[in-house]
Structures are given as C-alpha cells and as structure tokens.
Amino acid sequence: MSEPNNKIQQSVQYLTYVLTPLCRYPENIKIVYQIDERGLLLDLDTHDKDLSRIIGKNGINAWSLRN
C-alpha cells in the first residue's frame, strides 16, 4: 500500500513545486487529494488573487497542468 501513497505524495509535491513560482501568495497553496472510481483528483485551493495567474491567459496554464 505504500507505493500508491508515495505516488500521491509525489504528485502533490510536484504540483506545489510548479505552482509556487506562479503565486504571489505561495503560503496559501493547499492541495487536497481524493481517490474515486475515475482515479486521483487533486483539488487546489489558493488565494483569490493568484487564481488568474494559475489559470493563465486563455487557460493555458490550467490546461498544461491537467494534461
């Protein structure tokens, strides 16, 4: 069971690593995960002013993070 948990932690760490330089308030980054029938879902919560920076122009940053 430790291997899937390790992959989840690596995913959360990677997402934090990628998002931190984009945010003006990196201390407010919170990532919660849940596993359901479709797989792993990472839910991001951050400062309202950082939302547009994370989404990016025309949604390009959000699209890149999802794919």
Backbone as CSV, one residue per row, in Angstrom:
resi,resn,N_x,N_y,N_z,CA_x,CA_y,CA_z,C_x,C_y,C_z
1,MET,0.806,-1.205,0.000,0.000,0.000,0.000,0.845,1.263,0.000
2,SER,2.099,1.180,0.374,2.911,2.384,0.478,3.244,2.967,-0.889
3,GLU,3.298,2.147,-1.944,3.641,2.675,-3.254,2.595,3.647,-3.793
4,PRO,1.304,3.333,-3.789,0.324,4.329,-4.244,0.364,5.610,-3.405
5,ASN,0.553,5.455,-2.092,0.636,6.623,-1.235,1.847,7.479,-1.601
6,ASN,2.958,6.841,-1.952,4.158,7.542,-2.356,3.917,8.316,-3.651
7,LYS,3.200,7.713,-4.602,2.896,8.390,-5.865,1.988,9.591,-5.647
8,ILE,1.071,9.472,-4.708,0.194,10.598,-4.385,1.021,11.746,-3.812
9,GLN,1.897,11.429,-2.877,2.755,12.460,-2.277,3.642,13.110,-3.327
10,GLN,4.170,12.322,-4.257,4.999,12.874,-5.325,4.184,13.800,-6.222
11,SER,2.946,13.446,-6.496,2.078,14.290,-7.319,1.787,15.606,-6.621
12,VAL,1.501,15.558,-5.336,1.224,16.768,-4.565,2.475,17.643,-4.503
13,GLN,3.634,17.049,-4.265,4.886,17.807,-4.209,5.204,18.444,-5.551
14,TYR,4.992,17.718,-6.638,5.261,18.255,-7.962,4.341,19.435,-8.272
15,LEU,3.064,19.287,-7.984,2.119,20.368,-8.238,2.475,21.602,-7.411
16,THR,2.857,21.416,-6.176,3.287,22.531,-5.328,4.531,23.193,-5.909
17,TYR,5.475,22.378,-6.371,6.718,22.885,-6.963,6.430,23.737,-8.202
18,VAL,5.498,23.296,-9.033,5.168,24.014,-10.263,4.383,25.292,-9.972
19,LEU,3.484,25.249,-9.002,2.609,26.394,-8.736,3.254,27.493,-7.910
20,THR,4.208,27.151,-7.069,4.800,28.130,-6.159,5.357,29.359,-6.886
21,PRO,6.122,29.224,-7.970,6.630,30.428,-8.646,5.542,31.272,-9.312
22,LEU,4.389,30.676,-9.604,3.306,31.421,-10.243,2.527,32.289,-9.264
23,CYS,2.588,31.957,-7.991,1.726,32.593,-6.994,2.424,33.739,-6.271
24,ARG,1.651,34.775,-6.030,2.141,35.879,-5.190,2.021,35.536,-3.711
25,TYR,1.128,34.614,-3.401,0.902,34.184,-2.022,1.079,32.668,-1.937
26,PRO,2.310,32.178,-2.111,2.512,30.713,-2.135,2.197,30.031,-0.810
27,GLU,2.187,30.784,0.269,1.867,30.185,1.568,0.401,29.755,1.649
28,ASN,-0.424,30.241,0.728,-1.848,29.894,0.731,-2.186,28.703,-0.162
29,ILE,-1.186,28.093,-0.776,-1.438,26.924,-1.626,-1.811,25.737,-0.741
30,LYS,-2.966,25.164,-1.026,-3.414,23.957,-0.319,-3.889,22.967,-1.369
31,ILE,-3.347,21.770,-1.323,-3.727,20.734,-2.267,-4.285,19.558,-1.483
32,VAL,-5.516,19.199,-1.803,-6.190,18.080,-1.162,-6.440,17.043,-2.242
33,TYR,-6.245,15.787,-1.904,-6.480,14.741,-2.895,-7.586,13.810,-2.427
34,GLN,-8.217,13.197,-3.411,-9.190,12.152,-3.128,-9.124,11.143,-4.268
35,ILE,-9.407,9.925,-3.940,-9.383,8.842,-4.923,-10.804,8.315,-5.071
36,ASP,-11.258,8.275,-6.318,-12.583,7.728,-6.582,-12.486,6.741,-7.741
37,GLU,-13.621,6.393,-8.326,-13.624,5.400,-9.396,-12.901,5.881,-10.648
38,ARG,-12.777,7.189,-10.833,-12.084,7.720,-12.004,-10.583,7.850,-11.789
39,GLY,-10.128,7.764,-10.550,-8.697,7.869,-10.260,-8.416,8.938,-9.225
40,LEU,-7.249,9.512,-9.322,-6.777,10.513,-8.367,-7.249,11.898,-8.784
41,LEU,-7.835,12.637,-7.846,-8.268,14.002,-8.073,-7.514,14.901,-7.107
42,LEU,-6.777,15.856,-7.650,-6.066,16.835,-6.830,-6.857,18.130,-6.865
43,ASP,-7.264,18.609,-5.711,-8.069,19.822,-5.590,-7.181,20.935,-5.050
44,LEU,-7.122,22.041,-5.780,-6.252,23.156,-5.427,-7.056,24.283,-4.808
45,ASP,-6.568,24.797,-3.695,-7.144,25.973,-3.060,-6.012,26.977,-2.876
46,THR,-6.246,28.208,-3.298,-5.207,29.233,-3.210,-5.848,30.603,-3.000
47,HIS,-5.038,31.598,-2.833,-5.504,32.978,-2.658,-6.253,33.414,-3.916
48,ASP,-7.317,34.192,-3.746,-8.133,34.634,-4.877,-7.325,35.398,-5.923
49,LYS,-6.359,36.184,-5.478,-5.562,36.977,-6.418,-4.613,36.118,-7.252
50,ASP,-4.328,34.912,-6.810,-3.449,34.017,-7.560,-4.201,33.168,-8.574
51,LEU,-5.497,33.138,-8.492,-6.295,32.273,-9.354,-6.062,32.575,-10.837
52,SER,-6.074,33.837,-11.214,-5.882,34.184,-12.628,-4.472,33.856,-13.096
53,ARG,-3.498,33.943,-12.208,-2.117,33.598,-12.580,-1.980,32.093,-12.799
54,ILE,-2.684,31.311,-12.014,-2.623,29.860,-12.163,-3.366,29.416,-13.424
55,ILE,-4.511,30.018,-13.693,-5.269,29.675,-14.889,-4.503,30.107,-16.137
56,GLY,-3.935,31.291,-16.110,-3.149,31.789,-17.236,-4.011,32.375,-18.339
57,LYS,-3.338,33.023,-19.275,-4.027,33.645,-20.396,-4.657,32.562,-21.270
58,ASN,-5.937,32.713,-21.529,-6.720,31.738,-22.306,-6.704,30.344,-21.688
59,GLY,-6.408,30.258,-20.385,-6.443,28.976,-19.692,-5.268,28.061,-19.983
60,ILE,-4.204,28.598,-20.573,-3.086,27.756,-20.995,-2.374,27.079,-19.832
61,ASN,-2.204,27.766,-18.699,-1.538,27.149,-17.557,-2.385,26.017,-16.984
62,ALA,-3.671,26.269,-16.826,-4.561,25.235,-16.289,-4.605,24.034,-17.228
63,TRP,-4.664,24.293,-18.517,-4.679,23.204,-19.490,-3.393,22.371,-19.381
64,SER,-2.267,23.043,-19.261,-0.981,22.334,-19.155,-0.899,21.499,-17.896
65,LEU,-1.428,22.001,-16.801,-1.403,21.247,-15.560,-2.288,20.015,-15.622
66,ARG,-3.400,20.110,-16.303,-4.307,18.972,-16.403,-3.764,17.884,-17.300
67,ASN,-2.985,18.255,-18.289,-2.509,17.268,-19.270,-1.121,16.948,-19.000
